Amino acid sequence: MSVEVVRAGVLTTLQDRGRGGCAMLGVGAAGPMDDVAPRLANALVGNASDAAVLEITLVGPRLRFDEAATIALTGAEHAAVPMWRPVRIESGTVLDIGTARRGARAYLAIAGGFVVGSALGSASTDVNAGLGGLDGRPLREGDRLTIGPAGQRAREPQPTWSLDPRPWFDADPAIPIRLLHGTHYEALDAASRRALFGHAFRIAPDSNRVGFRLHGPRLALSAPVEMVSEPLVAGTLQLPAGGQPIALIAEHPTIGGYPRIGHVAAVDIATLAQRRPGDIVRFAGIDLDSAQTRYLERERELARLIEAIHERLISQATQ
């Protein structure tokens, strides 16, 4: 079975859970910007949580299905199909995902998963490195996506249930993003420390999967800091010489030499990833213990929900 890309959308890429363990080679993890929505999309169609999905940015693709399939769409709100539930797509259907109404990134999973070669242990597309996915690039018109065999759990989904997206998706820019103090936070001058948590920043138009450039009050160090390049991870908030911070996300470099003034709590990276260019970002402080506790609570709740979805699909398939 395959799906034809009739139109590619703004930026549609194949992503799995990411390319871990390669930073020593200078290769980043890539993977989804929002690390929650694709796991739920895969669960809804009976896939493993690390199956490849389509990450759809702002304007989605138009896809032609040459056979019937079961899909799930999660993340940014689109009107193409009912979201956060399994949906049956009939053979010959041309599905136009269209433009996101809220949020920035949606995730489309298909029962059986998208079959794509592995690069350093992952199918994830790293656009900047030209690695993974379809020759390291976004989808384009005329591509054909191969689909693996669907398991029994994905047969003829019942149309009477769906997930409540509210615990897992909120694109409201009024919600603050929780930020830990970074290694060089204390090197900021007093006015910049106040501004970091007291003023709003706006996501710049040239933001991308590497990171979000944040325009707002100019931040400055109280004195120059002698820097050497050090390892980076998703969520790091760097401060270049111009004074406008950059929040690193999925395709961040593995090392960098800018001051690290903060770190987005891991539990909030998915929320930040759903912000659009032009959206407001406000930071709220959080300590390390609270950030870790919130992350572990979310992961436990997510694991329980995925298990409940699997049990419902098994029950449904045996009826």
N, C-alpha and C positions, 0 to 999 in steps of 0.2 A: 504494500500500500504506500502511496505517496500523496503529498499535498503540494500543489503548484502555487508559487508566489506570483500572483497577477499584478500586484502593486506592493512595494516594499514598505511603505510608511517612512517616517522621518528617520528613525534609528531602531531597527528591529534586529536583535541578535539572539543567537542560541547561547543559553547559560545553564550550567548545572551548579553544584554547590561551591565550585571554585577549585583553584589549582594550589593546594596547600603544599608546604614543604619545599618550595623552589626558590625562596628568597635568597638563599646562599648563592644561587646561580644568577641573581639579578632579575628573576622573573617573578612578577607579582601574582596574586591569587585570582584576580578578575572575579568572575561569578556575578550573581545578581546584586543590583544596588539595594533592593529591599530583600532581606534574607528570610522573611516570613511568608509573604504571599506566594512564592513559588512552591514552597513545601506544602501549603494547603491546597494549591491547585493540583499538585501531583497526588496528594491523598484522595482528592475527590474523584479522580479517575482510576484509582487503584494502582498507581505507580509507586515505585520506591522514591524516597524523598530526594534522592540525588539524580533522578532522571532529568534529562535535558528538557528545558522549556523555552518558549519564546519570551524574551523581555521586550516589551513594546513601549516606546517612548513617545508620549504626547499624541501622535497621529499613527494609527496602526495600519497593518497591511491588509490587502484583500487576498484571500486564500481560496483556492478551488480544491474541493475534496473529491477524489476520484472513487472513493468508497465511503460507506457509512462509517462514522467514528463517534466516539464519546470524548468531549472536551470539557475543560473547566477554565474559566477566566476569573482571575482575582486581581487585587490591587486597584489601580486607578479606575475610576468609574467610566464605563463605556456602555452604550445603548445597544450594541450589536446583538447580544444574547443575554439572557438572565445570568447574573454573576454569582459567584461563590456557591456554585452547585454544579453537579454533572448535567451536561446538555448533550442530547443526541443530535448529530449532524447527519443528514441524509446524503447518500451518494449523489454527486453532481452539484452539490450546494456551493455557491460562491459567497463566502462570508466576508463582509466588509467591516473590519473592526472600528474604523472611523476615529473620531477625535475624542480624547478624554474630556469628560465634563468636570471632574475633580481629580486631583492628584496628577502625577507625572508618569508613572510606570505601571503597566499592567503585565500580567504573566499568564500565558496560555499554555496549558498542559493538554496532552492528548493521550488517551489510553494506549499503552504500548511504548510511549515515549518517542522522541525524535532520535533517530539513529544517526550518529555522527562520530567520526573518528576521534580518538583521544590524543591530546598533545600534552606530554608530561603529566599524564594521569587524569586529565580533565577535558571535557568537551567545551568548556567555557570560552567564549570569544573575548580575547583581549584586543580591542580595536587598535590601540596605540602600538602594541607590540606585533600586530599582525599574526596572532597565534590563536589556534583553536577554532571551533565552529566551522564555518565554510571558508576555508583559506584565510582565517583571521580577519574576516570582514563582516559588515552587516549584510542582511539579506538584500537581494536586488531582484528586479523583475526577471521572471523566467526560471528562477531557482526551483528545484524540486526537492522537497524534504521527505526523506524516507521515514516511515513509521514502523516500529516494531510490533510484534503480535500482542494484542490486548489480552489480559487475563480474564478469567470468568467473572471476577468481581465487577468488571466494567460493562456487563451486558445490560442493555435496555434500562437506563436509570429511571427510577420513579421521579416524577416531576413535582412531588409534594413537599420536598424539604430542601433547605439551603442553610448555609452558615450565616450567623450574624457577623458582619464584617467589623462592627464597631470596636471590639477588643484588639483587632489586628490591622486596622487601616483607619487613619485620620489625617486628612490633608489640610486641616485648618491651620493656617499660618499663625494664628494667635496662640497656639499651644507652644510653650517654651521647650527648647531642646536642652536637655541636661548636660552640663559640661563640667568635667573634672579640671582642676588646676594642672597645667602642664609643667614640664621641667623648668621652663623659663618664665612661668607666670610672675614670679616675684621680681623678675628683671624689668617688667613693665613699670612705667612711671605711675604715680598714684591716680592721675586722671584717666589713664588708659585702663587701669584695673577697674575703675568705676564704670567706664564706658562699655567695657566688654560685657558686663552683666546688666547695665542700666539703660542701654540704648539698643535700638533695632538696627539690624543689618539687612541688606537686600541682596538676593542672589543675582549675580551678574549674568548677562546674556551669554557670555563665553564660557560658562560653566559646562562641565561634561562628566563623563564617567571617571575621570581622574580625580576631580574635586570640584567643589563649589567655591567660586570667588565671591567674597562677601564685601559689598560696598556699604560703608557707614562711616562712623567717626574714625579719624585716623589714629591708629594706635602706635605708641612709640615706647622704646626702652629707655630706662632712666640713664643707662650708660651702655656703650657698646659691649657686646658679648663675643668672646672669642669662640668660634664654632668649628667643629669638625662634623663631617657627615656621619649620621647615625641611622640605625634602622627605623623604619616608619611602618605604621599599621593604619588600617582604615579607622577613621574617626579623629586622627591627629589634626589639630588646628595649628597651622604654621603662620608665621608672620614675616612676609617678605619685606624688603627695604621700603617699599612704598607705603607700608602701614595698613594695608587692607588684608585681612586674614584669608586663608584658604583652608577649607575643611576637606580633607582628603577622603575619597570614597573607594570604590571597587578597584579601579585601575591605577591606584596610587603607586608612585615609585617605591622601590624597596629601601632606599636610603635618601637622606636629604640633609641640607646644611642650614636651613632656616630655623630661627628660634621656634620652639614648640611651646606655645603659650596655653594650650588646653587640649582636652581630649573629649570628644563626644562619647557619652556613655553608650556602650554597645547596644543596650536595649532601645536607644533612640535613633540609631543609624537608619533603621527602616523608615521611621517617621521623617527624618531629614531627607531621605531619598525620594519621598513623594512630593517634595516642594518643587515648584516650577521656577524658571527664570523670572525675576521680578517679584517673587514672593518674599515676605518678611521672615527673618529669623531672629528670634530672641533667645538668649541663653539664660538658664537658671543653674546655679551651682549645685553640685552633688559631691559627696565624698565617696571614696573608693569602696568602702564596705556597703553603702547603700546601693551603689551602681552594680556591684556584683550580686547583691541579694535580689534586686529587681530583675536582673538578667536571668538568674537561675529560676526565679518564680515564673517568668514568662516561658522559659524553656520547658518547665514541668507542665504548665498549662497547655502548651502547644503539643507536647507529647501525648497528654491525655486526650486532647481533642482529635489528634490524628488516629490514635487507637480506636476511639469511638467511631470515627468515619469508616475505618477499615471493617469494624464489626458490622456496621450498618450495610456496607456494600456486600459483605459475605452473606448476611441474612437476606438481602434483596436478591442475590444471585441464586439462592437455593429455594426461593418461593415458587 
